[in-house]
Amino acid sequence: MKCRTIFLSASLLVLSAGLPGSVARAAAQAAQPRPVSVAPPTPRTVALQGQLTSPRIETKLLPSGLEGLPVWFLPRLGVSVRNAPDALNLGYGPLTLTYTPASGWSAQTTAGALAPGAQLLAALPVPENLGSSLHVALSVLRLLNVPLLADTPEVLDFGLPALRMPTSSLPPAATPTAPPSPLPSTPLPVTPLPSTSTPPVPPAAPPSQPSQPVVTPPPGPGFTPVATLASVRSSRTVNRNIELQRVVMEFDGPANYTVLRDRSGLTFNLPGVLSAPQSQRLDSGDALGVSLGAAGSSVRLDTGNGSSEIFTLPDPYRIVVDTTTNIDTSVPPPIDETSLPDGVTLRHLGGLSLLIFDARYAPRVVSAPLGHASGVADLVRQQGGVAGVNGGYFDTASSLPVDLVARGGLMIAPSLERRATLGLDAQGTPQLGYPKPRYVLSAPGLQLVVNSVGSKPNPLWVTAFVGDGRTAVGGDGFTTLVLRQGPGTPGSTVSRALSGRFVPGVGDFAVTFDPARFPQLGLATGAPLRYDLNWQVPGWNSVQEALAAGPLLVSGGKVVLDPVREGFDTSGSIWRPTRQVAFVQMGDRSGIAFLDNGTPAEFARALAGAGVSSAMRLDSGSSATVYVSGGYLNAGGYLNTVWSRPVPNALVFVPKLNATGK
């Protein structure tokens, strides 16, 4: 069995002569030498009257090698604490111990002050900072005569406090003869979570100035205590630029409270609650103060620009304040992985992230107005989706797609006819292929293939264009037919036949041609004329939406990257190591893949190794954006760690009730 060393030097016996009997005995016991352990102490679980603390508290090995506890926990043991910037006061029963950097430890009892001096308390270990919390050695608690029921190598079991915290603050510390050095004081524990990237550090709070002793008025007449604020503790984590701070106020019984919110923080009024006044600067830089008045206690928490949620927990009764703050708006907020939409899973495999959607969701092609670009988050919200990724390649100067975009059975942008393309039917069922889409015009005795898709006419071709309400079509010497969608049959009749340039309405299907070259299209208003989109790929007859990008990365679970087939220049910047995004399938589920940095070949190998069955690369690099709705502060979150440029189109995952716009 391990032995533990907890002792004070014999100089403490000098102090015992001036103390009451029980305190003197504790000092003498604390001063007795104990067997010296071979190994240094290891943390031990702390219990109260045989019950483990919740949340579980452990002793800590201090920098000096001694074993100690944080001062923020000591009120749970019945110790009253006043941790001011210039002094630490600890009181239990008739004895109060005070530490100042200039004078060291001093003591006084209810019978009067004991003369401070190096001869009396020089051997009592000084408080020590560990992490962000101020700690005291266990020998300090022995001297205070805090009841200890069991001292084993695994558990330190304290008795429940027989004394309630005093209703007034502890006596002020003795004024030091010289200006003290700052007392290490951050008595609220912080347990930061690991982060994959170095989080931005908020500006440091200005150094605390030595405060004047706090004088708290006693409770007023008729005051009936209902509970005691036993401890206040906090934790802080930073996920990229999102700071999450939790403050927990723990009580020895249920307590009613009201809360007042203002621009800078929260004020809790706790009628009938006793407390030890304190003032702390949290790791986040927020200020927290506890005060005791005539009717009860008040807790003030300054949270700056943060957004706070409040809830309570039982056994023991706790008031919990969770504050979320965006500390750097120049960085996109991360995805909140603890609150993803139902049916959405996120896996991280090194620098590769896979966002997978179950059968409740379908991908949809969503576009900004032609010639415009939008943020992916805006395109997700526009479609009522839960997540999205940027789509195909585009010209950054004009924001026009450079390859196929189709929605509702209509080509918004023409196809290069050589690169991998994602096709979706009305239910959002995906398939990957290399289509060569063509419009076919048909009427009685007429069948004609449309040569071009765009707004600029060519006298040698028949050109089709889907109107956006801004772009003009036609020209001198050209005729344009505007087709009206009929019941059950697209483009069943000619709505208008016009010469020259004009602007068709949003969604109008316009066919422009040279009437001398294509006299068979000289149809009158109301004449039947049908248009169909022929994909020229087996199995694509039901496809209503399509997006071309490429290259195809994975098929049948194997890497199939072939840049030559798809016309990619591997010596250009498009093939450099950068952020990579892709549409992926894993069995019957679809999703989005994101790679922090790598080439398309490295991306393909990582996806095949992760079990992806098929994958098509989307526009990567500075356009790469993966957005998920909800998130911290309900602002959504991004897998990309830097902001991306606006894009003309995106793949958006929507609940299937919204997949067809119904």
C-alpha positions as CSV (number, residue, x, y, z in Angstrom):
1,M,0.0,0.0,0.0
2,K,1.3,3.4,-0.9
3,C,2.2,5.8,1.9
4,R,1.6,9.5,1.8
5,T,3.5,12.4,3.2
6,I,1.4,15.2,4.7
7,F,3.2,17.1,7.5
8,L,4.2,20.5,8.8
9,S,7.5,21.3,10.4
10,A,7.8,21.5,14.2
11,S,7.7,25.3,14.0
12,L,3.9,25.0,13.8
13,L,4.0,23.7,17.4
14,V,4.8,27.3,18.4
15,L,1.5,28.4,16.9
16,S,-0.4,25.7,18.7
17,A,0.3,27.2,22.1
18,G,-1.9,30.2,21.3
19,L,-4.8,28.3,19.8
20,P,-7.9,26.7,21.3
21,G,-7.5,23.1,22.3
22,S,-9.1,21.5,19.2
23,V,-7.1,23.7,16.9
24,A,-3.9,23.1,18.8
25,R,-4.4,19.4,18.5
26,A,-4.9,19.7,14.8
27,A,-1.7,21.8,14.5
28,A,0.2,19.3,16.5
29,Q,-1.1,16.4,14.4
30,A,-0.3,18.4,11.2
31,A,3.3,18.9,12.5
32,Q,3.9,15.2,13.3
33,P,6.3,13.6,10.8
34,R,4.7,10.9,8.6
35,P,6.5,8.1,6.8
36,V,8.1,9.4,3.6
37,S,6.6,7.7,0.5
38,V,8.9,6.3,-2.1
39,A,6.9,7.7,-5.0
40,P,5.4,11.2,-5.2
41,P,1.7,11.5,-4.4
42,T,-0.8,10.8,-7.1
43,P,-4.2,12.4,-7.4
44,R,-6.9,11.0,-5.2
45,T,-10.6,11.1,-5.5
46,V,-12.3,13.4,-2.9
47,A,-15.4,12.2,-1.1
48,L,-17.8,13.9,1.3
49,Q,-19.2,11.6,4.1
50,G,-18.5,8.5,2.0
51,Q,-20.1,9.9,-1.2
52,L,-17.9,10.8,-4.2
53,T,-18.1,14.4,-5.2
54,S,-20.1,15.3,-8.3
55,P,-18.6,16.4,-10.6
56,R,-15.7,14.2,-9.3
57,I,-13.0,16.2,-7.7
58,E,-9.4,15.0,-7.3
59,T,-6.5,16.2,-5.3
60,K,-3.6,17.7,-7.3
61,L,0.1,17.3,-7.2
62,L,1.3,20.9,-6.8
63,P,4.5,22.3,-8.3
64,S,6.2,22.1,-4.9
65,G,5.5,18.3,-4.8
66,L,2.8,18.6,-2.1
67,E,-0.8,17.4,-2.5
68,G,-3.5,20.0,-2.5
69,L,-7.0,21.2,-3.4
70,P,-8.3,24.2,-5.3
71,V,-9.6,27.0,-3.1
72,W,-12.8,27.2,-5.1
73,F,-13.7,23.8,-3.8
74,L,-13.1,24.5,-0.1
75,P,-16.6,26.0,0.6
76,R,-17.9,22.4,-0.1
77,L,-15.9,21.4,3.0
78,G,-17.4,24.3,5.1
79,V,-14.4,26.5,4.7
80,S,-15.2,30.2,4.1
81,V,-13.0,31.7,1.4
82,R,-12.2,35.3,0.5
83,N,-9.8,35.3,-2.4
84,A,-8.9,38.9,-3.1
85,P,-6.1,40.1,-5.4
86,D,-3.9,41.0,-2.4
87,A,-4.8,38.4,0.2
88,L,-6.3,34.9,0.7
89,N,-8.5,34.3,3.8
90,L,-9.6,30.8,4.8
91,G,-11.8,30.4,7.8
92,Y,-13.2,27.3,9.6
93,G,-14.7,27.3,13.1
94,P,-12.8,29.7,15.4
95,L,-9.7,30.0,13.2
96,T,-8.9,32.2,10.2
97,L,-5.7,31.9,8.2
98,T,-4.6,34.8,6.0
99,Y,-1.9,34.8,3.4
100,T,-0.4,37.8,1.7
101,P,2.7,37.8,-0.6
102,A,4.5,40.3,1.6
103,S,3.8,38.9,5.1
104,G,3.2,35.2,4.4
105,W,0.7,33.4,6.6
106,S,-0.9,34.9,9.7
107,A,-3.7,33.6,11.9
108,Q,-6.4,34.9,14.2
109,T,-9.3,33.4,16.1
110,T,-12.6,34.6,17.4
111,A,-10.9,35.4,20.6
112,G,-8.5,37.8,19.0
113,A,-5.6,38.2,16.6
114,L,-2.5,36.2,16.8
115,A,0.8,38.0,16.0
116,P,1.9,37.1,12.6
117,G,5.5,36.2,12.1
118,A,7.9,34.0,10.3
119,Q,8.6,32.0,13.5
120,L,4.9,30.9,13.7
121,L,3.7,30.0,10.2
122,A,6.8,30.0,8.1
123,A,6.5,26.3,7.4
124,L,2.9,26.4,6.2
125,P,3.1,25.9,2.4
126,V,2.2,29.0,0.4
127,P,-0.7,28.9,-2.0
128,E,0.3,27.7,-5.5
129,N,-1.1,28.2,-9.0
130,L,-1.8,25.0,-10.9
131,G,-3.2,25.5,-14.3
132,S,-5.7,28.3,-13.8
133,S,-6.6,27.5,-10.2
134,L,-5.2,28.6,-6.9
135,H,-4.5,25.6,-4.6
136,V,-3.5,25.1,-1.0
137,A,-1.8,22.1,0.5
138,L,-3.7,19.6,2.5
139,S,-1.7,20.6,5.6
140,V,-3.5,23.9,5.5
141,L,-6.8,22.1,5.9
142,R,-5.4,20.0,8.8
143,L,-4.4,23.1,10.6
144,L,-8.0,24.5,10.1
145,N,-9.2,21.3,11.7
146,V,-11.4,20.4,8.7
147,P,-12.7,16.9,9.6
148,L,-11.1,14.0,7.6
149,L,-12.8,10.6,7.9
150,A,-10.5,8.6,5.7
151,D,-7.0,9.1,4.3
152,T,-6.3,6.2,1.9
153,P,-4.1,5.9,-1.2
154,E,-7.2,6.1,-3.4
155,V,-9.7,8.3,-1.6
156,L,-9.6,11.3,0.7
157,D,-13.0,11.4,2.6
158,F,-14.0,14.6,4.4
159,G,-16.8,14.9,6.8
160,L,-19.8,17.0,5.9
161,P,-19.3,20.6,7.3
162,A,-20.8,21.0,10.7
163,L,-20.6,24.7,10.3
164,R,-22.4,26.9,7.8
165,M,-20.5,29.7,6.1
166,P,-20.6,33.0,8.1
167,T,-23.2,35.5,7.2
168,S,-20.6,38.2,6.9
169,S,-17.3,38.4,5.1
170,L,-14.1,37.3,6.8
171,P,-12.0,40.0,8.6
172,P,-9.7,41.8,6.2
173,A,-6.1,40.7,5.9
174,A,-3.5,42.6,7.8
175,T,-2.1,45.5,5.7
176,P,1.4,44.6,4.5
177,T,4.2,47.0,5.2
178,A,5.4,46.9,1.6
179,P,3.5,46.7,-1.7
180,P,2.8,43.0,-2.2
181,S,3.5,41.2,-5.4
182,P,0.3,40.0,-7.2
183,L,-1.2,37.0,-5.4
184,P,-1.7,34.1,-7.9
185,S,-5.5,34.0,-8.1
186,T,-7.6,32.3,-10.7
187,P,-9.6,30.1,-8.4
188,L,-12.0,28.8,-11.1
189,P,-10.9,25.5,-12.8
190,V,-10.4,25.4,-16.5
191,T,-10.2,22.2,-18.5
192,P,-9.6,23.1,-22.2
193,L,-10.4,20.6,-24.9
194,P,-7.7,19.8,-27.5
195,S,-8.1,21.7,-30.7
196,T,-6.8,20.7,-34.2
197,S,-5.7,24.3,-34.8
198,T,-4.3,27.0,-32.7
199,P,-7.2,29.1,-31.4
200,P,-7.1,32.8,-31.5
201,V,-6.3,34.3,-28.1
202,P,-8.6,37.1,-26.8
203,P,-6.8,40.2,-25.6
204,A,-5.5,39.8,-22.1
205,A,-7.5,41.5,-19.3
206,P,-5.7,44.3,-17.6
207,P,-4.0,43.3,-14.3
208,S,-6.3,43.4,-11.3
209,Q,-5.5,46.2,-9.0
210,P,-5.4,45.5,-5.2
211,S,-8.9,45.8,-4.0
212,Q,-10.1,47.3,-0.7
213,P,-11.4,44.9,1.9
214,V,-15.0,44.1,1.2
215,V,-17.4,44.9,4.1
216,T,-20.7,43.1,3.6
217,P,-23.7,44.1,5.6
218,P,-25.3,41.3,7.6
219,P,-28.7,40.0,6.5
220,G,-31.6,42.2,7.5
221,P,-34.3,41.5,10.2
222,G,-36.4,38.5,9.4
223,F,-33.9,37.0,7.0
224,T,-34.3,33.2,6.8
225,P,-31.5,31.4,5.0
226,V,-32.7,28.7,2.6
227,A,-29.3,27.6,1.1
228,T,-25.7,28.4,0.9
229,L,-23.7,29.1,-2.3
230,A,-21.1,26.4,-1.7
231,S,-18.9,27.0,-4.7
232,V,-18.6,28.8,-8.1
233,R,-16.5,27.2,-10.7
234,S,-16.0,27.6,-14.4
235,S,-14.5,26.0,-17.5
236,R,-13.5,27.4,-20.9
237,T,-12.9,25.7,-24.2
238,V,-12.1,27.2,-27.6
239,N,-13.1,25.5,-30.8
240,R,-11.4,27.5,-33.5
241,N,-12.9,30.9,-33.0
242,I,-15.8,29.9,-30.8
243,E,-15.3,30.3,-27.1
244,L,-17.5,28.1,-24.8
245,Q,-17.6,29.1,-21.2
246,R,-19.5,27.2,-18.4
247,V,-20.1,28.7,-15.0
248,V,-21.5,26.4,-12.4
249,M,-23.0,27.8,-9.1
250,E,-23.4,24.9,-6.6
251,F,-25.6,25.1,-3.6
252,D,-26.2,23.0,-0.5
253,G,-29.9,23.0,-1.2
254,P,-32.5,24.2,-3.7
255,A,-32.5,28.0,-4.3
256,N,-34.9,30.3,-6.1
257,Y,-33.4,32.9,-8.4
258,T,-34.3,35.6,-10.8
259,V,-32.0,36.8,-13.6
260,L,-31.6,40.2,-15.2
261,R,-30.0,40.3,-18.7
262,D,-28.4,43.4,-20.1
263,R,-26.0,44.1,-22.9
264,S,-22.9,43.2,-21.0
265,G,-24.0,40.2,-18.9
266,L,-26.2,38.6,-16.3
267,T,-27.2,39.4,-12.8
268,F,-28.6,36.6,-10.6
269,N,-30.6,37.6,-7.5
270,L,-30.7,34.7,-4.9
271,P,-33.1,35.6,-2.0
272,G,-32.3,33.8,1.2
273,V,-29.0,32.5,0.0
274,L,-25.8,32.9,2.0
275,S,-22.5,33.3,0.3
276,A,-18.9,34.3,0.7
277,P,-18.2,37.5,-1.3
278,Q,-15.7,37.2,-4.0
279,S,-14.5,38.8,-7.2
280,Q,-12.9,36.8,-10.0
281,R,-11.5,37.3,-13.5
282,L,-12.3,34.2,-15.5
283,D,-10.0,32.7,-18.1
284,S,-12.2,34.2,-20.9
285,G,-11.6,37.7,-19.4
286,D,-15.1,37.8,-18.1
287,A,-15.6,39.2,-14.6
288,L,-17.6,37.3,-11.9
289,G,-18.6,38.8,-8.6
290,V,-20.5,37.4,-5.6
291,S,-22.0,39.7,-3.0
292,L,-24.1,39.2,0.1
293,G,-26.8,41.7,1.0
294,A,-29.6,42.2,3.5
295,A,-32.1,39.9,1.6
296,G,-29.7,37.3,0.1
297,S,-26.9,37.0,-2.4
298,S,-26.2,38.4,-5.9
299,V,-24.0,37.0,-8.6
300,R,-22.9,39.2,-11.5
301,L,-21.4,37.7,-14.6
302,D,-20.1,40.0,-17.3
303,T,-20.1,38.1,-20.6
304,G,-19.3,40.9,-23.2
305,N,-20.6,39.9,-26.6
306,G,-21.5,36.3,-25.6
307,S,-24.8,34.6,-25.8
308,S,-25.8,32.8,-22.6
309,E,-28.1,29.9,-21.8
310,I,-29.2,29.1,-18.2
311,F,-30.4,25.8,-16.8
312,T,-30.4,24.0,-13.4
313,L,-29.2,20.5,-12.3
314,P,-30.2,18.6,-9.2
315,D,-28.2,16.6,-6.6
316,P,-26.5,18.8,-5.7
317,Y,-28.6,21.8,-6.9
318,R,-26.7,23.8,-9.5
319,I,-27.3,26.8,-11.7
320,V,-25.4,26.4,-14.9
321,V,-24.6,29.3,-17.3
322,D,-23.3,28.4,-20.7
323,T,-21.9,31.3,-22.7
324,T,-20.9,31.1,-26.4
325,T,-18.8,33.9,-27.9
326,N,-17.4,34.4,-31.4
327,I,-14.0,35.9,-30.5
328,D,-12.9,36.3,-34.1
329,T,-15.4,37.1,-36.8
330,S,-12.7,36.9,-39.5
331,V,-12.7,33.1,-39.1
332,P,-15.7,30.9,-40.1
333,P,-17.3,29.3,-37.1
334,P,-16.8,25.5,-36.8
335,I,-19.5,22.9,-37.0
336,D,-21.1,22.1,-33.7
337,E,-20.6,18.3,-33.8
338,T,-22.7,17.8,-30.6
339,S,-25.9,19.0,-32.3
340,L,-25.9,17.8,-35.9
341,P,-29.3,17.5,-37.6
342,D,-30.9,14.0,-37.1
343,G,-29.7,11.6,-39.7
344,V,-26.4,13.4,-40.3
345,T,-23.1,12.0,-39.3
346,L,-19.6,13.5,-39.4
347,R,-16.4,11.5,-39.3
348,H,-12.8,12.8,-39.2
349,L,-10.0,10.6,-40.6
350,G,-6.9,12.7,-40.2
351,G,-7.3,15.7,-42.5
352,L,-10.3,14.0,-44.3
353,S,-13.8,14.8,-43.1
354,L,-17.0,12.9,-44.3
355,L,-20.4,14.4,-43.8
356,I,-22.9,11.7,-44.6
357,F,-26.7,11.9,-44.9
358,D,-29.2,9.1,-44.4
359,A,-32.3,8.4,-46.5
360,R,-34.2,11.3,-45.0
361,Y,-32.2,13.8,-47.1
362,A,-31.7,14.3,-50.8
363,P,-29.2,16.5,-52.7
364,R,-30.4,19.3,-54.9
365,V,-28.7,21.7,-57.3
366,V,-29.3,25.3,-56.2
367,S,-28.1,28.3,-58.1
368,A,-27.8,32.0,-57.6
369,P,-29.2,34.2,-60.4
370,L,-27.3,33.8,-63.6
371,G,-24.1,35.9,-63.5
372,H,-24.3,36.3,-59.7
373,A,-22.6,34.5,-56.8
374,S,-23.8,33.8,-53.3
375,G,-22.4,32.3,-50.1
376,V,-23.1,28.6,-49.7
377,A,-24.9,29.3,-46.4
378,D,-27.3,31.6,-48.3
379,L,-28.0,28.9,-51.0
380,V,-28.6,26.4,-48.2
381,R,-31.2,28.6,-46.5
382,Q,-32.8,29.5,-49.8
383,Q,-33.6,25.9,-50.4
384,G,-34.6,25.0,-46.8
385,G,-31.6,22.7,-46.5
386,V,-29.5,21.4,-43.6
387,A,-26.1,21.5,-45.3
388,G,-24.4,22.3,-48.6
389,V,-21.2,22.4,-50.5
390,N,-20.0,24.6,-53.4
391,G,-20.7,23.2,-56.9
392,G,-19.0,23.4,-60.2
393,Y,-16.2,25.5,-61.8
394,F,-17.0,29.1,-62.8
395,D,-15.4,32.2,-64.2
396,T,-14.6,34.5,-61.3
397,A,-14.9,37.7,-63.3
398,S,-18.5,37.0,-64.5
399,S,-19.7,34.4,-62.0
400,L,-20.9,32.3,-64.9
401,P,-20.6,28.5,-64.8
402,V,-18.0,27.1,-67.2
403,D,-19.8,23.7,-67.4
404,L,-23.2,22.1,-67.2
405,V,-25.8,23.2,-64.7
406,A,-29.3,21.9,-65.1
407,R,-32.4,22.3,-62.9
408,G,-36.0,21.3,-63.5
409,G,-35.1,19.5,-66.7
410,L,-33.6,22.7,-68.2
411,M,-30.0,23.5,-68.8
412,I,-29.0,26.8,-67.1
413,A,-25.4,26.5,-68.4
414,P,-24.2,24.3,-71.3
415,S,-22.1,21.2,-71.0
416,L,-18.4,20.7,-72.1
417,E,-19.5,17.1,-72.6
418,R,-16.3,15.5,-71.3
419,R,-16.2,15.9,-67.5
420,A,-17.8,13.9,-64.7
421,T,-21.3,15.0,-64.0
422,L,-23.7,14.3,-61.1
423,G,-27.3,13.7,-62.2
424,L,-30.4,13.7,-59.9
425,D,-33.9,12.6,-60.5
426,A,-37.0,14.2,-59.0
427,Q,-36.5,12.2,-55.7
428,G,-32.8,13.3,-55.5
429,T,-31.5,9.8,-56.4
430,P,-27.9,10.4,-57.6
431,Q,-25.8,8.9,-60.3
432,L,-22.5,9.8,-61.9
433,G,-21.6,9.7,-65.6
434,Y,-20.5,11.6,-68.7
435,P,-23.6,12.8,-70.4
436,K,-23.8,14.9,-73.7
437,P,-27.1,16.7,-73.2
438,R,-29.0,18.1,-76.1
439,Y,-32.4,19.7,-76.5
440,V,-34.6,18.2,-79.1
441,L,-37.5,20.2,-80.6
442,S,-40.4,18.3,-81.9
443,A,-43.7,19.1,-83.6
444,P,-45.9,17.3,-86.2
445,G,-43.5,16.6,-89.1
446,L,-40.6,18.2,-87.3
447,Q,-37.6,17.0,-85.1
448,L,-34.6,19.3,-84.7
449,V,-31.6,19.1,-82.4
450,V,-30.6,22.4,-80.6
451,N,-27.0,23.1,-81.3
452,S,-26.2,25.6,-78.6
453,V,-27.3,26.8,-75.1
454,G,-26.7,30.5,-74.4
455,S,-28.0,34.0,-74.9
456,K,-25.8,34.9,-77.9
457,P,-27.2,33.7,-81.3
458,N,-25.3,32.1,-84.1
459,P,-26.7,32.2,-87.7
460,L,-25.5,28.6,-88.2
461,W,-27.2,27.2,-85.1
462,V,-30.4,26.9,-83.2
463,T,-29.8,28.4,-79.8
464,A,-31.8,27.8,-76.6
465,F,-31.8,29.9,-73.5
466,V,-33.7,29.8,-70.2
467,G,-34.6,33.4,-69.3
468,D,-33.4,35.1,-66.1
469,G,-35.4,38.3,-66.5
470,R,-32.2,40.4,-67.2
471,T,-30.3,38.9,-70.1
472,A,-31.3,39.8,-73.7
473,V,-31.5,37.2,-76.5
474,G,-32.0,37.5,-80.3
475,G,-30.7,40.2,-82.6
476,D,-31.1,41.7,-86.0
477,G,-32.0,39.1,-88.6
478,F,-33.0,36.5,-85.9
479,T,-36.3,35.2,-84.8
480,T,-37.0,34.0,-81.2
481,L,-39.8,31.7,-80.2
482,V,-40.9,31.8,-76.5
483,L,-42.4,28.5,-75.5
484,R,-45.1,28.1,-72.9
485,Q,-45.2,25.0,-70.7
486,G,-48.5,23.1,-71.2
487,P,-50.2,20.7,-68.8
488,G,-48.1,17.6,-68.4
489,T,-45.9,18.4,-71.5
490,P,-43.1,21.0,-71.4
491,G,-43.0,23.6,-74.1
492,S,-46.2,22.4,-75.8
493,T,-47.0,25.7,-77.6
494,V,-45.4,28.8,-79.0
495,S,-46.3,31.7,-76.6
496,R,-44.6,34.5,-78.7
497,A,-42.6,34.8,-81.9
498,L,-40.4,38.0,-81.9
499,S,-37.7,39.5,-84.0
500,G,-34.7,41.5,-82.8
501,R,-33.3,41.7,-79.2
502,F,-35.5,41.4,-76.2
503,V,-35.3,40.1,-72.6
504,P,-37.3,37.0,-71.9
505,G,-38.9,36.5,-68.5
506,V,-37.6,34.4,-65.7
507,G,-38.0,30.7,-66.7
508,D,-39.1,31.4,-70.3
509,F,-37.7,28.9,-72.7
510,A,-36.4,30.9,-75.7
511,V,-35.3,29.4,-79.1
512,T,-33.4,31.8,-81.4
513,F,-32.5,31.0,-85.1
514,D,-32.0,32.5,-88.5
515,P,-35.4,32.1,-90.2
516,A,-33.8,31.8,-93.7
517,R,-31.7,28.8,-92.5
518,F,-34.4,27.2,-90.4
519,P,-37.7,28.0,-92.2
520,Q,-39.4,24.9,-90.6
521,L,-39.3,26.9,-87.2
522,G,-41.4,29.7,-88.7
523,L,-44.4,28.8,-86.4
524,A,-47.3,31.0,-85.5
525,T,-48.3,31.8,-81.9
526,G,-50.2,28.9,-80.4
527,A,-48.5,26.3,-82.7
528,P,-47.5,23.1,-80.9
529,L,-43.7,22.8,-80.3
530,R,-42.2,20.5,-77.6
531,Y,-38.7,20.5,-76.2
532,D,-37.1,17.5,-74.4
533,L,-33.6,17.1,-72.9
534,N,-31.8,14.1,-74.2
535,W,-28.9,13.1,-72.0
536,Q,-27.5,10.6,-74.4
537,V,-26.5,8.3,-71.5
538,P,-28.2,5.0,-70.7
539,G,-30.3,5.3,-67.5
540,W,-30.4,9.1,-67.4
541,N,-33.9,9.5,-68.8
542,S,-35.4,10.5,-65.4
543,V,-32.6,13.0,-64.5
544,Q,-34.0,16.5,-63.8
545,E,-31.0,18.2,-62.3
546,A,-27.3,17.9,-63.1
547,L,-24.0,19.5,-62.2
548,A,-20.7,18.9,-64.0
549,A,-17.3,19.4,-62.2
550,G,-14.8,16.5,-62.0
551,P,-12.7,14.7,-62.2
552,L,-14.3,11.4,-61.1
553,L,-12.2,10.3,-58.2
554,V,-13.6,6.9,-57.0
555,S,-15.9,4.4,-58.7
556,G,-16.8,0.9,-57.3
557,G,-14.6,1.7,-54.2
558,K,-11.5,2.1,-56.3
559,V,-9.5,5.2,-57.5
560,V,-10.4,5.9,-61.2
561,L,-8.8,9.4,-61.5
562,D,-8.1,10.1,-65.2
563,P,-7.4,13.8,-65.8
564,V,-6.5,13.3,-69.5
565,R,-10.0,11.9,-70.3
566,E,-11.7,14.8,-68.6
567,G,-9.4,17.5,-70.1
568,F,-7.7,18.7,-66.9
569,D,-4.2,20.2,-67.1
570,T,-2.2,18.6,-64.3
571,S,0.5,21.2,-64.7
572,G,-1.8,24.0,-63.8
573,S,-2.9,25.4,-60.5
574,I,-6.1,23.3,-60.5
575,W,-4.0,20.3,-59.6
576,R,-2.0,21.9,-56.8
577,P,-2.3,20.8,-53.2
578,T,-5.2,22.8,-51.7
579,R,-8.5,22.4,-49.9
580,Q,-10.5,19.7,-51.7
581,V,-14.3,19.0,-51.7
582,A,-16.3,16.2,-53.4
583,F,-19.8,14.7,-53.6
584,V,-19.5,11.1,-52.3
585,Q,-21.6,8.0,-52.0
586,M,-21.2,5.3,-49.3
587,G,-23.5,2.5,-50.3
588,D,-27.0,3.9,-50.5
589,R,-26.1,7.1,-48.6
590,S,-24.8,10.3,-50.1
591,G,-22.6,13.0,-48.6
592,I,-19.8,15.6,-48.8
593,A,-16.1,15.0,-48.4
594,F,-13.6,17.7,-47.3
595,L,-9.8,17.4,-47.3
596,D,-7.8,20.1,-45.4
597,N,-5.0,20.0,-48.0
598,G,-3.9,17.7,-50.8
599,T,-3.8,17.0,-54.5
600,P,-6.7,15.4,-56.3
601,A,-4.8,12.2,-56.4
602,E,-4.2,12.3,-52.6
603,F,-7.9,13.1,-52.2
604,A,-8.9,10.1,-54.3
605,R,-6.7,7.7,-52.3
606,A,-8.0,9.0,-49.0
607,L,-11.6,8.6,-50.1
608,A,-11.1,5.0,-51.3
609,G,-9.3,4.2,-48.1
610,A,-12.2,5.6,-46.1
611,G,-14.7,3.2,-47.8
612,V,-16.3,5.6,-50.2
613,S,-17.9,3.8,-53.1
614,S,-18.0,6.7,-55.6
615,A,-16.8,10.3,-55.5
616,M,-16.7,13.3,-57.9
617,R,-14.5,16.3,-57.2
618,L,-16.2,19.7,-57.0
619,D,-14.6,23.1,-57.4
620,S,-11.9,23.2,-54.8
621,G,-9.3,25.6,-53.5
622,S,-10.5,29.0,-52.5
623,S,-14.1,28.1,-53.5
624,A,-14.2,25.0,-51.2
625,T,-17.0,25.5,-48.7
626,V,-18.9,23.0,-46.5
627,Y,-21.7,24.5,-44.4
628,V,-24.0,22.9,-41.9
629,S,-27.0,24.8,-40.4
630,G,-27.6,25.3,-36.7
631,G,-24.3,25.3,-34.8
632,Y,-23.0,27.7,-32.2
633,L,-25.1,30.9,-31.7
634,N,-27.4,29.3,-34.4
635,A,-25.0,30.8,-37.0
636,G,-24.2,27.6,-38.8
637,G,-20.7,26.0,-39.0
638,Y,-18.1,25.3,-41.6
639,L,-15.6,22.5,-42.1
640,N,-13.3,25.0,-44.0
641,T,-11.1,26.9,-41.5
642,V,-11.0,30.1,-43.7
643,W,-13.7,32.0,-45.5
644,S,-14.4,31.0,-49.1
645,R,-15.4,33.1,-52.0
646,P,-19.1,33.3,-53.1
647,V,-20.1,30.7,-55.7
648,P,-22.8,30.6,-58.5
649,N,-24.2,27.2,-57.5
650,A,-24.1,24.6,-54.8
651,L,-25.2,21.1,-53.9
652,V,-27.7,21.4,-51.0
653,F,-29.0,18.5,-48.8
654,V,-32.6,19.0,-48.0
655,P,-35.2,17.0,-46.1
656,K,-37.1,14.9,-48.7
657,L,-40.3,16.7,-48.0
658,N,-38.5,19.8,-49.5
659,A,-36.6,17.9,-52.2
660,T,-39.1,18.6,-54.9
661,G,-40.0,22.1,-53.6
662,K,-43.3,20.9,-52.0
